[in-house]
Every structure is written in structure tokens, then in C-alpha cells.
Amino acid sequence: MIRIGVVMDPIESIKPYKDSSFAMMLEAQRRGWEVHYILQSGIYNEGGIVYCNSKTVHLTDDNDHWFDFKDDHTLPMGELDCVIMRKDPPFDMEYIYSTYLLELAELQGCLVLNRPASIRGANEKFFTTWFADYAPETLVTRDMALIKAFHEKHKRIVVKPLDGMGGSMIFQIREGDQNRSVIIETLTDHGKVTAMAQRFLPEFKEGDKRILLIDGEPFDYALARIPAAGESRGNLAAGATSKGVSLTERDREICAAVGPTLKEMGLVFVGLDVIGDYMTEINVTSPTCIRELDAIYSANIAGLLMDAIETKLEKAA
């Protein structure tokens, strides 16, 4: 029997009908695997061994009562076959410390997804610059004058922090925007914090597409997140609506360019954000939208992920 751990935010606070971590745990349970629920605070190193405090759980696909705790465990993480890191950002120093612990657990025999060193090295915003031909014109800097010059060149831009999620602190700056200076000052803390600026993509009104890749291969459909009226962000957390769409030829071209690198880096479950013909983010920490796509297409995306995990464990045996 496979023993799998999921490091996540408190399970009592999730929305099971839309939570991708929950979908993964449900699928693991369906396969008869032993599912361990782990909080970030429950991972520690003593005497060079990485341990975790975990709870085995019984899960029910019920929005009113979706989990019951079974047994408490304290065990070396190397005794788990696989651990999926699903803690949401912010990607702060505590997150980095967790990747150190998980990287050592990986060396001690546990398959960790996504690979901790690669989570640490692939900032979800900055990583797009590795694939500049598939991203909009981009600037990453803390220099406020450079951001202003970039705005003057492109007339309308989007600026955002490198460590945010769910549309937090994303600003649009239009031509002649009288709030430009205060937005840039706020975002960079007066030039002390590095931020990203990208050319505005008007196609965002048609949807900010989330494409899910498993071990470098895309699911055949994306979730297009349509901004709410008067809203400049296509995040579901910011009130966007959604619909399923088939991948376009350009979407597949982007996936073909990015996928092999993701696979090589051990980034097994990844969400690409694509607006029009351009990739704007590569989400590697806790990508979402499994449950929405499953519902639209009668799919089992978590099942594809568990298949990949089984294959990796068989190869490692």
C-alpha cells in the first residue's frame, strides 16, 4: 500500500468543492492509499532526520462534512512513499525553510512533488522570463524609473509583486494614469522591493486561461477565467467567472516549449496562466482548477497525477 502525505493549509478552512489538494487526497483514498495530512509547522529535523507530525484522514466528497481525522503519527518522512507540497503562498522565508526540510526528506527516500529545490528556484512570476518568446514583454526590477520608462514605452502595463497569489497587489497602469507614481512606490516600497511589469494584454477580457500540466504534458482543456465587470484581474479569488475551453495551437506550442524543462526539474504538477498568445505565470507551488475542469469535462485530473506518481515510484523501486 502506498503511503502519501499532503502538506497543505488547514483542512478545515478549505472549500472542498473547488480545492485541488482535496481532489488529490480523494483520489489517493479511492486507490486504497494511506493518506497523511501534514501542516507546514509539523515538519522538523532532529539529528539529521526529517520527521513529520501527521494525521491519517478519511475523506468524504461532502461540502458540509468532508474529513474525519483517524490516527496521529510522528514518523520519518522517508517512511512515506510520496509527499505532495501544496502549501499556498506567500512564498516567504518559512516557505523556503520548508523546502530545505523537504529536500532533505527527498534524500532520505521520499518522493517529493513538486521537487523542493525547483519550487525554490522557479519563482512563479519570474520563471516566465526563461521562455521570453512565449511571454509578453516583461521587466523585473526595483528601479522605479525603469518601470516608468517601461510604461511610457508600452502605454498600458500590468505590475505585480513576485510573491503574490490570487490576484493580490496586481495593478493596471493606463496611459496618463495619475496614480502611476503611487502604484509604483507602493509596489516597490519606494524602490526597495523587486517587482514585475508586463505589457498589458487586451485579450484578458476573453479569459485568463489556466492550463494544467502533469509531468510536462498538458490536460486537453483549460479553464478560462473571465474577469468580473469593472475588474482588471482574471483570478477566481477576485470574482472572475470561468468556462472550459479547448487548448489552441498556440497553447500547445507554449506547453511543448515549457513542458520538457518542467519535467526535467521535477515540477510534476504545474499550472500555466495564458492570456491570448502569451504565458504570464508558471504556477508551481499549489496550482488549482482541478475540480472545476473535472466537473466540466467529467475528467479525473488527480487520477492522471496519481498515475504519474505510481510510475515514478515503480521506477525508483
C-alpha positions in Angstrom: 0.0 0.0 0.0 1.3 3.4 -0.9 1.6 5.9 1.9 1.2 9.5 0.7 1.5 12.8 2.6 -0.1 16.1 1.6 1.4 19.3 3.1 -1.3 21.9 2.9 -3.1 24.7 4.7 -5.6 23.7 7.5 -8.0 21.3 6.0 -10.9 22.7 8.0 -10.5 26.0 6.1 -10.7 24.7 2.6 -13.6 24.8 0.2 -13.8 21.1 -0.8 -15.9 21.7 -4.0 -13.0 23.7 -5.5 -9.9 22.6 -3.7 -7.3 20.8 -5.8 -5.4 19.4 -2.8 -8.7 17.8 -1.7 -9.2 16.3 -5.1 -5.7 14.7 -4.9 -6.4 13.3 -1.5 -9.8 11.9 -2.5 -8.2 10.1 -5.5 -5.4 8.7 -3.3 -8.0 7.4 -0.9 -10.0 5.9 -3.8 -7.0 3.9 -4.7 -6.6 2.5 -1.2 -3.6 4.6 -0.4 -2.9 5.7 3.2 -3.4 9.5 3.2 -1.5 11.6 5.7 -2.5 15.2 6.3 0.5 17.4 7.3 0.8 21.0 8.3 3.9 23.1 7.4 4.5 23.5 11.1 4.6 19.7 11.6 7.8 19.1 9.6 11.1 19.2 11.5 14.7 18.0 11.5 16.2 16.2 14.6 19.6 14.5 14.5 19.7 14.9 10.7 16.5 13.1 10.1 13.4 14.9 8.8 10.2 14.0 10.7 6.6 15.0 10.3 3.6 15.1 12.6 0.7 13.8 10.6 -2.9 12.7 10.8 -4.3 10.0 8.7 -7.7 11.1 7.4 -10.9 9.7 6.0 -12.3 12.0 3.3 -15.9 12.4 2.0 -16.9 14.5 -1.0 -19.3 16.5 1.0 -19.3 20.2 1.3 -20.6 20.1 4.8 -18.5 17.3 6.4 -15.5 16.5 4.2 -13.0 14.9 6.6 -12.5 12.9 9.7 -9.2 12.5 11.5 -8.2 9.0 12.2 -4.8 8.4 13.9 -1.9 10.7 14.9 1.6 9.8 13.7 5.1 11.1 14.2 7.4 9.4 11.7 10.5 10.0 9.5 9.2 11.5 6.2 11.4 8.9 4.4 8.9 6.3 5.5 6.2 7.9 3.4 6.3 6.9 -0.3 5.4 10.3 -1.6 4.7 13.8 -0.2 2.9 16.5 -2.2 3.8 20.0 -1.2 0.6 22.0 -1.5 1.0 24.8 1.0 -0.3 28.1 -0.5 2.0 31.1 -0.8 3.1 33.7 0.4 6.5 32.3 -0.6 8.2 33.7 2.5 11.3 32.5 4.4 9.1 29.9 6.2 8.2 28.5 2.9 11.9 28.4 1.9 12.8 26.6 5.2 10.1 24.1 4.4 11.7 23.4 1.0 15.0 22.8 2.9 13.4 20.2 5.1 11.6 18.5 2.2 14.7 18.5 0.1 16.5 16.5 2.9 13.4 14.2 3.2 13.8 13.6 -0.6 17.4 12.5 0.0 16.1 10.2 2.8 13.9 8.2 0.4 10.7 10.2 0.0 9.4 11.2 -3.5 8.5 14.9 -3.0 6.4 16.7 -5.6 7.0 19.3 -6.7 10.7 18.9 -6.2 11.6 21.3 -3.4 14.8 22.8 -4.9 12.8 23.5 -8.1 9.9 25.1 -6.2 12.5 27.3 -4.5 14.2 28.1 -7.8 11.2 28.7 -10.1 9.5 31.9 -8.9 6.0 31.7 -10.4 6.3 35.2 -12.0 10.0 35.4 -12.8 10.2 31.8 -14.3 8.3 33.0 -17.4 11.4 35.0 -18.4 13.2 31.7 -19.1 10.7 31.4 -22.0 10.8 35.0 -23.2 9.5 34.1 -26.7 6.2 32.9 -25.1 5.7 35.7 -22.6 4.7 39.3 -23.1 7.3 42.0 -22.9 8.5 41.9 -19.3 10.6 44.0 -16.9 11.7 42.7 -13.5 13.3 45.5 -11.3 13.1 47.5 -8.2 14.1 50.7 -10.1 11.1 52.9 -10.2 12.5 55.0 -13.1 12.8 51.8 -15.2 9.2 50.9 -14.5 8.1 54.4 -15.6 10.1 54.2 -18.7 8.7 50.7 -19.5 5.2 52.2 -19.0 5.9 55.1 -21.3 7.1 52.6 -24.0 4.1 50.3 -23.8 1.4 52.8 -22.7 -0.5 50.3 -20.7 1.1 47.8 -18.4 0.4 45.4 -15.5 2.6 45.5 -12.4 2.7 42.9 -9.7 4.8 41.5 -6.8 6.9 38.5 -7.3 5.5 36.7 -4.3 1.7 37.2 -4.5 -1.2 34.9 -5.3 -4.9 35.1 -6.2 -4.5 38.4 -7.9 -3.3 40.2 -4.8 -1.5 43.5 -5.4 -1.8 43.3 -9.2 -2.2 46.8 -10.7 -3.0 48.0 -14.2 -1.4 51.3 -15.2 -3.0 53.1 -18.2 -1.6 55.8 -20.3 -1.7 59.1 -18.4 -2.7 57.4 -15.2 -2.3 59.9 -12.4 -1.9 57.2 -9.9 1.2 55.8 -11.6 3.8 57.0 -9.1 1.9 56.0 -6.0 1.3 52.5 -7.5 4.9 52.0 -8.3 6.0 53.4 -4.9 3.6 51.1 -3.1 4.5 48.0 -5.1 8.3 48.5 -4.8 8.2 50.1 -1.3 9.9 53.1 -2.8 12.5 51.1 -4.7 13.4 48.6 -2.0 11.4 45.6 -3.3 11.7 43.9 -6.7 8.5 43.7 -8.8 7.4 42.7 -12.3 5.9 44.8 -15.1 4.4 43.3 -18.2 2.8 44.7 -21.3 -0.9 44.8 -20.9 -2.7 42.1 -22.9 -6.2 43.3 -24.0 -7.2 39.6 -24.7 -7.5 39.2 -20.9 -11.2 40.1 -21.3 -11.7 36.8 -23.2 -10.2 34.9 -20.2 -7.0 34.2 -18.3 -6.6 30.6 -19.1 -5.3 28.1 -16.6 -3.6 25.1 -18.3 -2.6 22.1 -16.1 0.4 20.1 -16.9 1.3 16.7 -15.4 4.9 15.7 -15.7 5.3 18.1 -18.7 2.1 17.0 -20.5 -1.0 19.3 -20.7 -4.5 18.3 -20.0 -6.5 18.8 -23.2 -8.7 21.6 -21.9 -8.1 24.9 -20.0 -10.2 26.9 -17.6 -10.7 30.4 -18.9 -11.3 32.8 -16.1 -13.3 35.8 -17.2 -12.9 39.0 -15.2 -15.8 40.4 -13.4 -17.3 43.6 -14.7 -15.1 46.5 -13.9 -12.3 44.2 -12.7 -8.8 44.0 -14.2 -7.9 40.6 -12.8 -8.9 37.2 -14.1 -8.5 35.3 -10.8 -11.3 33.3 -9.4 -10.3 34.7 -6.0 -11.0 38.1 -7.4 -14.5 37.3 -8.5 -13.9 36.0 -12.0 -16.3 33.5 -13.6 -15.0 30.5 -15.6 -15.6 28.3 -18.6 -13.8 25.3 -20.1 -12.0 25.8 -23.4 -10.0 23.5 -25.7 -6.3 24.2 -26.0 -5.4 26.2 -29.0 -2.5 25.5 -31.3 -0.6 28.3 -29.6 -1.4 26.9 -26.2 0.1 23.6 -27.2 3.1 25.3 -28.7 3.7 27.0 -25.3 3.3 23.7 -23.4 5.7 22.0 -25.8 8.3 24.7 -25.1 7.9 24.7 -21.4 7.0 21.0 -20.6 10.4 19.3 -21.0 12.0 21.8 -18.7 9.3 21.3 -16.1 9.7 17.5 -16.3 13.5 17.7 -16.0 13.1 20.0 -12.9 10.7 17.6 -11.2 7.9 20.1 -11.4 5.2 17.4 -11.9 2.0 19.4 -11.3 2.1 22.9 -12.8 -0.5 25.5 -13.8 0.4 27.8 -16.7 -1.5 31.1 -17.0 -2.0 32.1 -20.6 -3.7 35.3 -21.9 -4.2 35.4 -25.7 -0.9 34.1 -27.2 1.3 34.7 -24.1 2.2 32.9 -20.9 2.0 35.3 -17.9 2.8 32.9 -15.0 4.1 29.4 -14.3 2.4 28.2 -11.0 4.5 25.6 -9.2 3.5 25.9 -5.6 -0.2 24.9 -5.3 -1.9 25.2 -8.7 -5.6 25.0 -8.7 -8.6 24.3 -11.1 -8.7 20.5 -10.9 -12.2 20.4 -9.6 -13.6 23.0 -12.0 -12.2 21.2 -15.0 -13.2 17.8 -13.7 -16.8 19.0 -13.3 -16.9 20.5 -16.8 -15.3 17.6 -18.7 -16.2 14.6 -16.4 -12.5 14.2 -16.0 -10.2 12.9 -13.3 -7.1 15.1 -13.4 -6.0 13.9 -9.9 -6.1 10.4 -11.3 -3.6 11.4 -14.0 -1.4 12.8 -11.3 -1.6 9.6 -9.2 -0.8 7.6 -12.3 2.4 9.7 -12.7 3.3 9.2 -9.0 2.8 5.4 -9.3 5.1 5.3 -12.4 7.8 7.3 -10.6 7.6 5.0 -7.5 7.8 1.9 -9.7 10.9 3.3 -11.5 12.5 4.1 -8.1 11.8 0.7 -6.6 
